[in-house]
Amino acid sequence: MLHRLLAGAALALPLLVSAPALAREAPKEAAGAAKPAKEPSAGQSAARARQKQCGTEWRALTDAQKTAQGPKWPQYWSKCNKRLKGNDKA
C-alpha cells in the first residue's frame, strides 16, 4: 500500500511542479486572444456589401435562371461583383 502511494506521488510530482509555470503562461495567451477586432477598411466593407447583395440575388434565382447565369456560385459571384463595381463591359 505504501509502495503504491509513493509511486503515485512520484508520478504526480512533475505535474505539481509544472502547474504554476503553466498557470503563468495562460494569461499571456488569453491576453493575446483578447485584442479588439481590427476595423475593416472601406474597400473590405464595400466588398462584403457586394457579396451579401450578390448572395441575396443568387438565392432568389430559380434553377433555370442559375443555369443561364452560370450554374455555380463562383461564376455568378464573379459576374455579379463586376456588375456591381461598374466594371462590366457588356
SULQUIJO-V525428 format. One record per residue. RES is the residue in three letters. PSI is psi in radians with two decimals (NA if undefined). Layout:
{{RES/PSI} {RES/PSI}}
This chain:
{{MET/-0.81} {LEU/-0.63} {HIS/-0.77} {ARG/-0.69} {LEU/-0.77} {LEU/-0.68} {ALA/-0.73} {GLY/-0.69} {ALA/-0.69} {ALA/-0.63} {LEU/-0.58} {ALA/-0.38} {LEU/-0.83} {PRO/-0.61} {LEU/-0.70} {LEU/-0.61} {VAL/-0.68} {SER/-0.29} {ALA/-0.77} {PRO/-0.62} {ALA/-0.72} {LEU/-0.64} {ALA/-0.58} {ARG/-0.55} {GLU/-0.49} {ALA/-0.76} {PRO/-0.54} {LYS/-0.76} {GLU/-0.72} {ALA/-0.66} {ALA/-0.64} {GLY/-0.57} {ALA/-0.26} {ALA/0.21} {LYS/2.49} {PRO/2.59} {ALA/2.44} {LYS/2.36} {GLU/2.41} {PRO/2.65} {SER/2.99} {ALA/-0.67} {GLY/-0.69} {GLN/-0.69} {SER/-0.70} {ALA/-0.71} {ALA/-0.71} {ARG/-0.71} {ALA/-0.74} {ARG/-0.70} {GLN/-0.72} {LYS/-0.73} {GLN/-0.76} {CYS/-0.65} {GLY/-0.71} {THR/-0.75} {GLU/-0.73} {TRP/-0.77} {ARG/-0.43} {ALA/-0.29} {LEU/2.58} {THR/2.98} {ASP/-0.68} {ALA/-0.71} {GLN/-0.65} {LYS/-0.67} {THR/-0.70} {ALA/-0.65} {GLN/-0.46} {GLY/2.00} {PRO/-0.22} {LYS/2.64} {TRP/-0.77} {PRO/-0.70} {GLN/-0.74} {TYR/-0.76} {TRP/-0.73} {SER/-0.84} {LYS/-0.77} {CYS/-0.74} {ASN/-0.78} {LYS/-0.73} {ARG/-0.79} {LEU/-0.52} {LYS/-0.39} {GLY/0.28} {ASN/0.17} {ASP/2.17} {LYS/0.14} {ALA/NA}}
